């Protein structure tokens, strides 16, 4: 009898927690205490658990839609042989998006075509599947959006929307030069994200050259300082994956017998 009372107490605690997570009133808990049988209470718990699971799946699907990924990429099958992770970043923490929960940054550095965008996208998708709000932009795309919003008087609204994210991925950082206003707008994103959310950058540009792309050495140094604090640098080595496979395809075609 005592065990039954304990089990029902635990059940009501779970019901109460689920109601809070779904922003519902605690009326059901009071009704369980006053009127519900054990079977009715058990049924209610199962219904709430099912509803919570359904909401979580819908939330993840919404985050994936809103993120803006150009393609769907996962960690499955990704070749880490040419990727050098720092000792401060265990592979498991990368795969689980644990660094996002810790608001840590990631700079993915290496030659064009070595898998930086694939890894950044896979991390972003893993974050979405852990119910972490994620946004994906190329640097050029982000500058255009920010500049247009600035001209039209909607910058603060756009920044508020972008900076709701737990993880902000900026692809192709430094691939093309930006003017001073564009650099200042990007700096605003970096500065406003400091210790508030994770930023992942993909770049083929070493830190010492950021000043030439962003028109101002001091601003570039300030960006690097904020990214490096609570951040990791992941190095990508080897030849371009796309070029390698294009050459393999070409060689294969050259070996095909002719009729």
MINUTOR-278815 format. One record per residue (C-alpha): residue number from 1; chain; x, y, z. Coordinates in steps of 0.05 Angstrom, whole numbers. Example, Ala and Ser with C-alpha at 12.3 -4.5 7.8 and 13.67 -1.06 7.14 Angstrom:
residues 2
NUSE   nr  kette       X       Y       Z
NUSE    1      A     246     -90     156
NUSE    2      A     273     -21     143
//
This chain:
residues 259
NUSE   nr  kette       X       Y       Z
NUSE    1      A       0       0       0
NUSE    2      A      56      47      20
NUSE    3      A      93      31     -45
NUSE    4      A      30      46     -85
NUSE    5      A      25     114     -52
NUSE    6      A      99     127     -67
NUSE    7      A      89     108    -140
NUSE    8      A      29     154    -147
NUSE    9      A      68     210    -114
NUSE   10      A     124     200    -165
NUSE   11      A      73     198    -221
NUSE   12      A      42     264    -199
NUSE   13      A     111     296    -195
NUSE   14      A     124     275    -267
NUSE   15      A      55     301    -288
NUSE   16      A      70     367    -254
NUSE   17      A     138     374    -289
NUSE   18      A     107     358    -357
NUSE   19      A      52     409    -347
NUSE   20      A     104     462    -330
NUSE   21      A     145     445    -392
NUSE   22      A      83     453    -435
NUSE   23      A      63     518    -400
NUSE   24      A      -3     488    -374
NUSE   25      A     -36     498    -308
NUSE   26      A     -28     450    -249
NUSE   27      A    -103     436    -245
NUSE   28      A     -93     364    -269
NUSE   29      A     -47     349    -210
NUSE   30      A    -101     373    -161
NUSE   31      A    -153     330    -196
NUSE   32      A    -107     270    -191
NUSE   33      A    -100     280    -117
NUSE   34      A    -175     289    -106
NUSE   35      A    -211     245    -157
NUSE   36      A    -168     203    -204
NUSE   37      A    -156     129    -197
NUSE   38      A     -87     100    -206
NUSE   39      A    -105      76    -276
NUSE   40      A    -132     145    -295
NUSE   41      A     -69     178    -268
NUSE   42      A     -25     130    -307
NUSE   43      A     -65     143    -371
NUSE   44      A     -58     219    -362
NUSE   45      A      18     212    -353
NUSE   46      A      23     172    -418
NUSE   47      A     -19     224    -455
NUSE   48      A      25     281    -430
NUSE   49      A      89     243    -446
NUSE   50      A      64     230    -517
NUSE   51      A      45     303    -526
NUSE   52      A     113     326    -500
NUSE   53      A     149     279    -548
NUSE   54      A     106     304    -606
NUSE   55      A     122     377    -588
NUSE   56      A     196     362    -584
NUSE   57      A     196     330    -653
NUSE   58      A     157     389    -682
NUSE   59      A     206     437    -649
NUSE   60      A     266     401    -680
NUSE   61      A     233     401    -749
NUSE   62      A     219     476    -743
NUSE   63      A     291     490    -723
NUSE   64      A     317     451    -783
NUSE   65      A     271     490    -830
NUSE   66      A     290     558    -800
NUSE   67      A     365     544    -798
NUSE   68      A     375     556    -873
NUSE   69      A     422     499    -887
NUSE   70      A     439     496    -962
NUSE   71      A     439     420    -960
NUSE   72      A     428     366    -907
NUSE   73      A     495     339    -882
NUSE   74      A     507     293    -823
NUSE   75      A     568     266    -787
NUSE   76      A     553     197    -815
NUSE   77      A     608     177    -863
NUSE   78      A     648     241    -852
NUSE   79      A     722     228    -860
NUSE   80      A     759     257    -800
NUSE   81      A     827     233    -824
NUSE   82      A     846     302    -851
NUSE   83      A     816     340    -792
NUSE   84      A     859     360    -733
NUSE   85      A     818     371    -670
NUSE   86      A     850     409    -613
NUSE   87      A     860     373    -546
NUSE   88      A     809     421    -516
NUSE   89      A     754     393    -561
NUSE   90      A     739     318    -553
NUSE   91      A     707     288    -615
NUSE   92      A     647     266    -575
NUSE   93      A     633     337    -554
NUSE   94      A     634     359    -627
NUSE   95      A     588     302    -649
NUSE   96      A     538     316    -593
NUSE   97      A     539     392    -603
NUSE   98      A     560     397    -530
NUSE   99      A     602     458    -545
NUSE  100      A     539     496    -565
NUSE  101      A     508     485    -497
NUSE  102      A     573     514    -468
NUSE  103      A     569     574    -515
NUSE  104      A     638     558    -543
NUSE  105      A     661     580    -612
NUSE  106      A     693     541    -669
NUSE  107      A     737     565    -726
NUSE  108      A     743     513    -781
NUSE  109      A     807     532    -819
NUSE  110      A     836     500    -881
NUSE  111      A     840     500    -957
NUSE  112      A     779     504   -1001
NUSE  113      A     741     438   -1011
NUSE  114      A     768     400    -950
NUSE  115      A     701     390    -915
NUSE  116      A     694     452    -871
NUSE  117      A     623     468    -894
NUSE  118      A     602     395    -888
NUSE  119      A     627     393    -816
NUSE  120      A     595     460    -798
NUSE  121      A     529     438    -828
NUSE  122      A     531     370    -792
NUSE  123      A     544     406    -726
NUSE  124      A     486     453    -739
NUSE  125      A     439     396    -755
NUSE  126      A     462     359    -692
NUSE  127      A     447     423    -652
NUSE  128      A     377     427    -682
NUSE  129      A     364     354    -664
NUSE  130      A     384     373    -592
NUSE  131      A     331     428    -594
NUSE  132      A     382     484    -602
NUSE  133      A     362     541    -647
NUSE  134      A     411     548    -705
NUSE  135      A     421     596    -763
NUSE  136      A     466     585    -824
NUSE  137      A     493     640    -871
NUSE  138      A     550     651    -918
NUSE  139      A     589     713    -897
NUSE  140      A     571     748    -963
NUSE  141      A     497     732    -954
NUSE  142      A     498     758    -882
NUSE  143      A     532     823    -901
NUSE  144      A     480     835    -956
NUSE  145      A     422     822    -908
NUSE  146      A     452     867    -854
NUSE  147      A     469     923    -902
NUSE  148      A     399     922    -933
NUSE  149      A     367     922    -865
NUSE  150      A     411     981    -843
NUSE  151      A     391    1022    -905
NUSE  152      A     317    1007    -894
NUSE  153      A     318    1021    -819
NUSE  154      A     305     949    -799
NUSE  155      A     374     930    -772
NUSE  156      A     354     922    -700
NUSE  157      A     295     877    -718
NUSE  158      A     340     833    -762
NUSE  159      A     394     829    -708
NUSE  160      A     342     809    -656
NUSE  161      A     317     754    -702
NUSE  162      A     387     727    -718
NUSE  163      A     412     732    -647
NUSE  164      A     356     689    -620
NUSE  165      A     398     630    -643
NUSE  166      A     439     586    -596
NUSE  167      A     486     572    -654
NUSE  168      A     505     618    -711
NUSE  169      A     544     588    -769
NUSE  170      A     579     635    -818
NUSE  171      A     607     599    -878
NUSE  172      A     661     624    -926
NUSE  173      A     687     676    -877
NUSE  174      A     738     721    -911
NUSE  175      A     728     691    -980
NUSE  176      A     711     760   -1009
NUSE  177      A     730     829    -983
NUSE  178      A     676     871    -948
NUSE  179      A     671     946    -943
NUSE  180      A     679     983    -877
NUSE  181      A     604     984    -863
NUSE  182      A     599     910    -877
NUSE  183      A     658     896    -831
NUSE  184      A     626     938    -775
NUSE  185      A     560     900    -783
NUSE  186      A     596     833    -778
NUSE  187      A     634     858    -717
NUSE  188      A     567     875    -686
NUSE  189      A     545     803    -695
NUSE  190      A     609     776    -664
NUSE  191      A     608     826    -606
NUSE  192      A     535     816    -590
NUSE  193      A     545     740    -590
NUSE  194      A     604     740    -542
NUSE  195      A     589     693    -484
NUSE  196      A     516     690    -505
NUSE  197      A     517     639    -562
NUSE  198      A     564     595    -603
NUSE  199      A     592     619    -669
NUSE  200      A     622     571    -720
NUSE  201      A     663     601    -777
NUSE  202      A     691     566    -837
NUSE  203      A     751     601    -869
NUSE  204      A     813     591    -911
NUSE  205      A     842     657    -886
NUSE  206      A     894     657    -831
NUSE  207      A     883     705    -773
NUSE  208      A     941     751    -794
NUSE  209      A     905     768    -859
NUSE  210      A     836     784    -831
NUSE  211      A     853     858    -828
NUSE  212      A     862     861    -904
NUSE  213      A     792     831    -915
NUSE  214      A     756     872    -861
NUSE  215      A     791     938    -877
NUSE  216      A     814     950    -805
NUSE  217      A     868     913    -767
NUSE  218      A     841     934    -699
NUSE  219      A     771     911    -714
NUSE  220      A     797     845    -740
NUSE  221      A     839     836    -677
NUSE  222      A     777     850    -634
NUSE  223      A     738     798    -674
NUSE  224      A     793     746    -665
NUSE  225      A     798     761    -590
NUSE  226      A     724     749    -579
NUSE  227      A     722     686    -622
NUSE  228      A     785     656    -592
NUSE  229      A     762     666    -520
NUSE  230      A     720     604    -504
NUSE  231      A     737     579    -574
NUSE  232      A     771     523    -612
NUSE  233      A     808     521    -678
NUSE  234      A     799     459    -721
NUSE  235      A     850     449    -777
NUSE  236      A     833     417    -843
NUSE  237      A     889     389    -885
NUSE  238      A     896     355    -952
NUSE  239      A     871     368   -1022
NUSE  240      A     802     390   -1042
NUSE  241      A     751     334   -1035
NUSE  242      A     713     360   -1096
NUSE  243      A     777     365   -1139
NUSE  244      A     800     296   -1116
NUSE  245      A     735     263   -1135
NUSE  246      A     731     301   -1201
NUSE  247      A     800     275   -1219
NUSE  248      A     781     205   -1197
NUSE  249      A     720     209   -1242
NUSE  250      A     762     235   -1300
NUSE  251      A     813     179   -1292
NUSE  252      A     758     128   -1289
NUSE  253      A     728     155   -1354
NUSE  254      A     797     152   -1387
NUSE  255      A     802      78   -1371
NUSE  256      A     733      61   -1399
NUSE  257      A     739      16   -1460
NUSE  258      A     718      46   -1526
NUSE  259      A     674       9   -1575
//
